[in-house]
């Protein structure tokens, strides 16, 4: 069993925020692989199904970004999922827009959603860091991540989302470096 977590904020006006890119990835995985209808469980929207021969749980926490760990801990305790079998999809300012970096463990690098998960389940899980670039014109980071993607970025986001879902079997096999290079090098 694997757990995919997409980070974001649950308010309707947050849907296209840069901070909500994790939710968009989970929605895309749900659609591509025909996972179950979203059900409100474990303080999140949970879907289940199979990708290849692997049982997948996918969740979008409804606890707001800063408390994402509460939802994840309840779910992994209930289903007896090891932290090593958790993959979190989240926005990252330090990764160029349109690129990803997948890694196992590490620091939160100031990301409040990751810090919350670290607090509740430790650091031994995989992360897929989705690049949103850095703010321009001295914009505050908090304003930048809560701002909607612009039209050009939405097109780029669609491309990277497709590349992630098309390469998901590599991620499921936990080949994180190969997953990153495959997603980043797709046309």
C-alpha positions, 0 to 999 in steps of 0.5 A: 500500500502506498499513500500519495498526499497532495498539499494545498489549502481547502478554500474554493478561492485557493484552487489555482494558488501556487500553494495548491499544486499538490491538490492538482497533482492528486486530482490528476492521478485520481482522474488518470487512474480512475481512483474512487470518488473523493470521500471526506475521511481523516480530515481530508478528501480520500480516494483509493484504487490501484495503479498497476498492481499497487494499492494506492490511497490518495488524500488532499488534507482539509486541515489547511497547509500548516496542519497537514501532518494531523491528517496524514498521521491519522490515516497511516495509523488507521491503514498501518502504512509505513512512513516510507510508503508515503509520497507528498506532492508540494510546491517549492520556491527553490525549484525552477517553475515547470521542473520537479525534484523527488527526494527521500527525507530531508528538511522542510526548507521553510515549507509549513506543510512539510514541517507539519508532516515531519512533526507528526510522522517524522522525515522518512517519506518521499517528497515530490517538489514541484517548482513554482519559481521565485517571486519577482519585484520584491513580492512577499513569499506568502503573497506569492504562494497564495497567488493564482498561477497566471495563464502561461503558468497554467499551461506549464502546470498542465504539462508537468502534471501530465508528465508526472502521471505518465511517469507514476510507475517509476515513482511507485517503484521508488526510483526517485532520481529516475522519476525526476529526470524522466518527468523533467526531460519529457517534451 
